[in-house]
Amino acid sequence: AAPPPIEDEKGPRKKAPRDGRGLIAGGSVFLLVGVAGLGMLGAGLATASRAQKDIEKLNESDLDYQSTFDAIDAKGKRGNTLTYAGAAVGAVGLAAGIAMLVIGVKKRNKYREEHGSDETTASLRLLPTAGRGQAGLVLLGRF
């Protein structure tokens, strides 16, 4: 006969420390969104600029002038829309990300002052390493 299963003793669940980790993580995500928005802005500017140059190169005497003009104009309008959307996303993402990071770092510092630092304290280590045909140093960082 098999022994009875061992039951884990479950006590009250330990709450996550309110040390700003969530704000720092969220701020990092918003910063990435903001940078992506700036990328959208750049792509929109490039698309609109290219469309403007293509319009200037058109020759009005061509038979398909109007259809070509309309296609390039639509491309330019898409570029402008992408520019405006990228500016909005970039501005909101960067502003929110920076604000969340600043508040998160302040909370973390306050938490560490009140509770003392723990194993999650930022640190740098330089360790020797060796292997088959190699030797060197490894730099480890924790934040």
FIBA-301156 format. One record per residue: x, y, z of N, C-alpha, C in turn; residue in one letter; chain. Coordinates in Angstrom, 3 decimals, always signed. Layout:
N
     n.xx     n.yy     n.zz    ca.xx    ca.yy    ca.zz     c.xx     c.yy     c.zz res chain
        X        Y        Z        X        Y        Z        X        Y        Z   a     A
...
***
This chain:
143
     n.xx     n.yy     n.zz    ca.xx    ca.yy    ca.zz     c.xx     c.yy     c.zz res chain
   +0.849   -1.181   +0.000   +0.000   +0.000   +0.000   +0.887   +1.233   +0.000   a     A
   +0.453   +2.226   -0.749   +1.208   +3.476   -0.870   +0.964   +4.337   +0.369   a     A
   +2.007   +5.031   +0.806   +1.824   +5.911   +1.964   +0.870   +7.055   +1.610   p     A
   +0.158   +7.556   +2.582   -0.762   +8.655   +2.292   +0.015   +9.886   +1.818   p     A
   -0.591  +10.666   +0.919   +0.116  +11.856   +0.422   +0.361  +12.853   +1.549   p     A
   +1.493  +13.498   +1.451   +1.855  +14.497   +2.457   +1.178  +15.812   +2.073   i     A
   +0.429  +16.337   +3.002   -0.265  +17.594   +2.731   +0.629  +18.752   +3.130   e     A
   +0.700  +19.722   +2.244   +1.462  +20.926   +2.560   +0.680  +21.749   +3.568   d     A
   +1.387  +22.185   +4.578   +0.730  +23.051   +5.539   +0.666  +24.437   +4.938   e     A
   -0.534  +24.896   +4.744   -0.705  +26.214   +4.146   -1.107  +27.188   +5.230   k     A
   -0.238  +28.117   +5.457   -0.532  +29.163   +6.422   -1.053  +30.376   +5.671   g     A
   -1.163  +31.457   +6.359   -1.603  +32.669   +5.668   -0.574  +33.049   +4.593   p     A
   -1.098  +33.422   +3.473   -0.224  +33.755   +2.338   +0.528  +35.054   +2.617   r     A
   +1.798  +35.015   +2.340   +2.650  +36.167   +2.581   +2.397  +37.198   +1.481   k     A
   +2.147  +38.431   +1.878   +1.871  +39.485   +0.907   +3.164  +39.944   +0.257   k     A
   +3.048  +40.358   -0.986   +4.213  +40.874   -1.698   +4.635  +42.196   -1.064   a     A
   +5.919  +42.426   -0.974   +6.370  +43.687   -0.376   +5.960  +44.867   -1.254   p     A
   +5.588  +45.939   -0.626   +5.195  +47.131   -1.366   +6.426  +48.019   -1.502   r     A
   +7.355  +47.525   -2.292   +8.628  +48.226   -2.412   +8.824  +48.879   -3.782   d     A
   +7.774  +49.039   -4.538   +7.875  +49.747   -5.809   +8.222  +48.887   -7.001   g     A
   +8.349  +47.582   -6.823   +8.701  +46.710   -7.951   +7.671  +46.790   -9.069   r     A
   +6.397  +46.791   -8.701   +5.339  +46.857   -9.709   +5.392  +48.148  -10.499   g     A
   +5.640  +49.243   -9.804   +5.744  +50.528  -10.494   +6.962  +50.565  -11.415   l     A
   +8.051  +49.997  -10.965   +9.256  +49.977  -11.798   +9.024  +49.119  -13.035   i     A
   +8.400  +47.958  -12.864   +8.109  +47.090  -14.011   +7.126  +47.765  -14.964   a     A
   +6.060  +48.345  -14.412   +5.084  +49.035  -15.250   +5.695  +50.229  -15.965   g     A
   +6.531  +50.966  -15.265   +7.216  +52.104  -15.883   +8.119  +51.681  -17.022   g     A
   +8.777  +50.541  -16.856   +9.633  +50.025  -17.925   +8.810  +49.664  -19.153   s     A
   +7.651  +49.062  -18.930   +6.767  +48.708  -20.048   +6.287  +49.973  -20.762   v     A
   +5.872  +50.973  -19.982   +5.413  +52.214  -20.597   +6.542  +52.911  -21.355   f     A
   +7.765  +52.834  -20.839   +8.892  +53.415  -21.572   +9.083  +52.712  -22.916   l     A
   +8.944  +51.398  -22.925   +9.054  +50.671  -24.195   +7.952  +51.083  -25.161   l     A
   +6.748  +51.266  -24.643   +5.638  +51.721  -25.489   +5.949  +53.114  -26.034   v     A
   +6.496  +53.975  -25.199   +6.854  +55.320  -25.635   +7.916  +55.316  -26.716   g     A
   +8.911  +54.464  -26.566   +9.958  +54.352  -27.584   +9.369  +53.804  -28.886   v     A
   +8.453  +52.846  -28.774   +7.785  +52.328  -29.974   +6.973  +53.439  -30.648   a     A
   +6.342  +54.286  -29.845   +5.608  +55.420  -30.399   +6.524  +56.376  -31.145   g     A
   +7.708  +56.602  -30.607   +8.674  +57.449  -31.312   +9.109  +56.797  -32.624   l     A
   +9.207  +55.476  -32.616   +9.520  +54.759  -33.857   +8.402  +54.933  -34.876   g     A
   +7.151  +54.870  -34.420   +6.009  +55.109  -35.309   +6.061  +56.523  -35.875   m     A
   +6.397  +57.480  -35.025   +6.500  +58.866  -35.455   +7.544  +58.998  -36.556   l     A
   +8.695  +58.390  -36.356   +9.763  +58.448  -37.359   +9.355  +57.792  -38.669   g     A
   +8.698  +56.640  -38.566   +8.251  +55.952  -39.784   +7.210  +56.780  -40.523   a     A
   +6.317  +57.413  -39.776   +5.300  +58.264  -40.399   +5.904  +59.466  -41.082   g     A
   +6.882  +60.088  -40.426   +7.564  +61.231  -41.045   +8.279  +60.821  -42.322   l     A
   +8.946  +59.680  -42.287   +9.670  +59.208  -43.472   +8.699  +58.899  -44.613   a     A
   +7.577  +58.258  -44.292   +6.585  +57.915  -45.316   +5.983  +59.171  -45.929   t     A
   +5.601  +60.133  -45.086   +5.006  +61.369  -45.590   +6.010  +62.168  -46.413   a     A
   +7.245  +62.198  -45.970   +8.282  +62.928  -46.708   +8.537  +62.311  -48.074   s     A
   +8.597  +60.989  -48.102   +8.809  +60.291  -49.370   +7.643  +60.532  -50.329   r     A
   +6.433  +60.538  -49.793   +5.253  +60.796  -50.631   +5.307  +62.212  -51.199   a     A
   +5.738  +63.164  -50.381   +5.846  +64.548  -50.862   +6.857  +64.645  -52.006   q     A
   +7.992  +63.973  -51.862   +9.007  +63.986  -52.927   +8.483  +63.324  -54.197   k     A
   +7.721  +62.237  -54.036   +7.158  +61.548  -55.196   +6.136  +62.430  -55.920   d     A
   +5.347  +63.193  -55.169   +4.367  +64.109  -55.771   +5.087  +65.186  -56.572   i     A
   +6.174  +65.700  -56.023   +6.922  +66.761  -56.702   +7.562  +66.267  -57.997   e     A
   +7.861  +64.981  -58.076   +8.484  +64.412  -59.273   +7.480  +64.093  -60.377   k     A
   +6.183  +64.102  -60.052   +5.170  +63.739  -61.046   +5.145  +64.750  -62.185   l     A
   +4.846  +64.223  -63.357   +4.715  +65.062  -64.538   +3.231  +65.119  -64.902   n     A
   +2.669  +66.325  -64.960   +1.233  +66.480  -65.208   +0.818  +66.018  -66.597   e     A
   +1.752  +65.864  -67.486   +1.399  +65.457  -68.855   +1.232  +63.937  -68.989   s     A
   +1.578  +63.182  -67.950   +1.408  +61.726  -68.011   -0.079  +61.372  -68.050   d     A
   -0.393  +60.289  -68.751   -1.790  +59.871  -68.885   -2.385  +59.399  -67.565   l     A
   -1.590  +58.735  -66.756   -2.097  +58.209  -65.484   -1.757  +59.127  -64.314   d     A
   -1.636  +60.424  -64.609   -1.242  +61.395  -63.576   -2.182  +61.366  -62.371   y     A
   -3.490  +61.452  -62.617   -4.452  +61.551  -61.520   -4.463  +60.294  -60.646   q     A
   -4.414  +59.113  -61.241   -4.424  +57.894  -60.440   -3.128  +57.744  -59.641   s     A
   -2.012  +58.130  -60.242   -0.734  +58.084  -59.535   -0.725  +59.100  -58.390   t     A
   -1.246  +60.290  -58.687   -1.322  +61.337  -57.668   -2.172  +60.878  -56.475   f     A
   -3.332  +60.274  -56.784   -4.222  +59.807  -55.723   -3.573  +58.727  -54.865   d     A
   -2.829  +57.813  -55.503   -2.165  +56.741  -54.759   -1.075  +57.303  -53.850   a     A
   -0.300  +58.237  -54.370   +0.773  +58.839  -53.564   +0.180  +59.691  -52.448   i     A
   -0.914  +60.401  -52.763   -1.577  +61.235  -51.761   -2.108  +60.372  -50.605   d     A
   -2.682  +59.232  -50.927   -3.173  +58.324  -49.886   -2.016  +57.826  -49.020   a     A
   -0.894  +57.540  -49.655   +0.297  +57.093  -48.917   +0.778  +58.208  -47.969   k     A
   +0.755  +59.435  -48.451   +1.159  +60.567  -47.612   +0.215  +60.777  -46.443   g     A
   -1.081  +60.604  -46.676   -2.050  +60.759  -45.588   -1.869  +59.670  -44.535   k     A
   -1.568  +58.444  -44.971   -1.281  +57.364  -44.011   -0.030  +57.697  -43.196   r     A
   +0.968  +58.263  -43.865   +2.184  +58.673  -43.155   +1.901  +59.742  -42.121   g     A
   +1.046  +60.714  -42.466   +0.686  +61.757  -41.501   -0.073  +61.177  -40.311   n     A
   -1.000  +60.269  -40.589   -1.751  +59.628  -39.509   -0.812  +58.855  -38.588   t     A
   +0.132  +58.141  -39.164   +1.114  +57.387  -38.383   +1.969  +58.337  -37.545   l     A
   +2.302  +59.485  -38.105   +3.085  +60.482  -37.374   +2.324  +60.985  -36.153   t     A
   +1.049  +61.352  -36.359   +0.256  +61.866  -35.237   +0.046  +60.796  -34.165   y     A
   -0.255  +59.588  -34.591   -0.459  +58.504  -33.626   +0.841  +58.211  -32.876   a     A
   +1.949  +58.185  -33.583   +3.241  +57.940  -32.946   +3.607  +59.021  -31.945   g     A
   +3.285  +60.271  -32.277   +3.573  +61.370  -31.350   +2.750  +61.215  -30.075   a     A
   +1.475  +60.862  -30.226   +0.612  +60.706  -29.054   +1.060  +59.524  -28.196   a     A
   +1.284  +58.381  -28.835   +1.694  +57.176  -28.092   +3.055  +57.402  -27.438   v     A
   +3.970  +58.020  -28.178   +5.298  +58.279  -27.632   +5.268  +59.208  -26.434   g     A
   +4.498  +60.292  -26.544   +4.440  +61.261  -25.453   +3.803  +60.652  -24.207   a     A
   +2.685  +59.976  -24.376   +2.000  +59.377  -23.223   +2.855  +58.265  -22.618   v     A
   +3.415  +57.410  -23.461   +4.231  +56.305  -22.961   +5.455  +56.782  -22.206   g     A
   +6.161  +57.750  -22.768   +7.355  +58.252  -22.092   +7.009  +58.985  -20.802   l     A
   +5.976  +59.814  -20.832   +5.599  +60.560  -19.627   +5.165  +59.606  -18.510   a     A
   +4.300  +58.652  -18.838   +3.829  +57.706  -17.825   +4.973  +56.819  -17.341   a     A
   +5.811  +56.367  -18.247   +6.917  +55.492  -17.870   +7.908  +56.167  -16.950   g     A
   +8.271  +57.388  -17.285   +9.227  +58.110  -16.446   +8.625  +58.382  -15.070   i     A
   +7.360  +58.807  -15.038   +6.705  +59.078  -13.755   +6.640  +57.813  -12.892   a     A
   +6.251  +56.691  -13.496   +6.152  +55.445  -12.736   +7.515  +54.991  -12.235   m     A
   +8.543  +55.134  -13.046   +9.882  +54.746  -12.610  +10.366  +55.602  -11.444   l     A
  +10.145  +56.905  -11.531  +10.581  +57.792  -10.448   +9.871  +57.439   -9.151   v     A
   +8.547  +57.251   -9.212   +7.791  +56.908   -8.004   +8.217  +55.532   -7.484   i     A
   +8.413  +54.567   -8.387   +8.825  +53.231   -7.978  +10.181  +53.210   -7.299   g     A
  +11.127  +53.958   -7.835  +12.464  +54.005   -7.228  +12.400  +54.679   -5.861   v     A
  +11.600  +55.740   -5.750  +11.454  +56.394   -4.440  +10.827  +55.443   -3.423   k     A
   +9.799  +54.697   -3.845   +9.169  +53.725   -2.936  +10.162  +52.646   -2.524   k     A
  +10.949  +52.179   -3.484  +11.938  +51.137   -3.171  +12.950  +51.650   -2.160   r     A
  +13.450  +52.855   -2.365  +14.429  +53.415   -1.429  +13.823  +53.595   -0.044   n     A
  +12.583  +54.074   +0.027  +11.912  +54.254   +1.318  +11.697  +52.901   +1.992   k     A
  +11.267  +51.918   +1.232  +11.044  +50.574   +1.776  +12.344  +50.004   +2.340   y     A
  +13.419  +50.171   +1.616  +14.710  +49.631   +2.076  +15.211  +50.348   +3.315   r     A
  +14.943  +51.646   +3.423  +15.338  +52.367   +4.624  +14.558  +51.863   +5.837   e     A
  +13.256  +51.593   +5.641  +12.411  +51.160   +6.749  +12.633  +49.700   +7.128   e     A
  +12.845  +48.848   +6.153  +12.922  +47.406   +6.406  +14.329  +46.836   +6.278   h     A
  +15.272  +47.645   +5.953  +16.620  +47.143   +5.725  +16.687  +46.484   +4.363   g     A
  +17.858  +46.436   +3.829  +17.990  +45.826   +2.510  +17.981  +44.314   +2.653   s     A
  +17.610  +43.629   +1.580  +17.560  +42.166   +1.589  +18.381  +41.635   +0.419   d     A
  +18.132  +40.405   +0.042  +18.936  +39.793   -1.018  +18.694  +40.417   -2.381   e     A
  +17.694  +41.276   -2.498  +17.436  +41.907   -3.792  +18.189  +43.225   -3.947   t     A
  +19.092  +43.508   -3.017  +19.875  +44.728   -3.104  +20.743  +44.695   -4.358   t     A
  +20.836  +45.831   -4.988  +21.654  +45.917   -6.193  +23.095  +45.564   -5.866   a     A
  +23.714  +44.823   -6.761  +25.098  +44.441   -6.525  +25.785  +44.135   -7.850   s     A
  +27.092  +44.234   -7.815  +27.928  +43.843   -8.939  +28.950  +42.844   -8.428   l     A
  +29.211  +41.824   -9.226  +30.212  +40.821   -8.853  +31.114  +40.567  -10.049   r     A
  +32.359  +40.427   -9.787  +33.335  +40.072  -10.800  +33.926  +38.729  -10.386   l     A
  +33.649  +37.692  -11.185  +34.064  +36.340  -10.824  +34.992  +35.770  -11.887   l     A
  +35.976  +34.994  -11.454  +36.832  +34.322  -12.442  +36.094  +33.134  -13.049   p     A
  +36.403  +32.847  -14.280  +35.822  +31.679  -14.938  +36.904  +30.992  -15.751   t     A
  +36.798  +29.695  -15.840  +37.762  +28.927  -16.613  +37.049  +27.729  -17.211   a     A
  +37.482  +27.361  -18.362  +36.899  +26.213  -19.034  +37.911  +25.643  -19.995   g     A
  +37.489  +24.699  -20.760  +38.374  +24.051  -21.722  +38.833  +25.070  -22.764   r     A
  +40.085  +25.419  -22.707  +40.666  +26.342  -23.673  +40.276  +27.794  -23.467   g     A
  +39.756  +28.135  -22.306  +39.379  +29.527  -22.077  +39.537  +29.875  -20.606   q     A
  +39.731  +31.143  -20.379  +39.796  +31.684  -19.013  +39.380  +33.137  -19.112   a     A
  +38.795  +33.648  -18.056  +38.380  +35.040  -18.108  +37.665  +35.455  -16.858   g     A
  +36.949  +36.557  -16.975  +36.196  +37.107  -15.885  +34.739  +37.253  -16.323   l     A
  +33.826  +37.087  -15.370  +32.407  +37.279  -15.622  +31.920  +38.399  -14.729   v     A
  +31.241  +39.349  -15.307  +30.678  +40.457  -14.545  +29.184  +40.191  -14.395   l     A
  +28.723  +40.033  -13.161  +27.305  +39.796  -12.874  +26.737  +41.035  -12.203   l     A
  +25.567  +41.431  -12.634  +24.907  +42.572  -12.022  +23.504  +42.197  -11.596   g     A
  +23.067  +42.790  -10.525  +21.713  +42.543  -10.014  +21.135  +43.882   -9.581   r     A
  +19.918  +44.124  -10.017  +19.271  +45.377   -9.619  +17.825  +45.132   -9.326   f     A
***
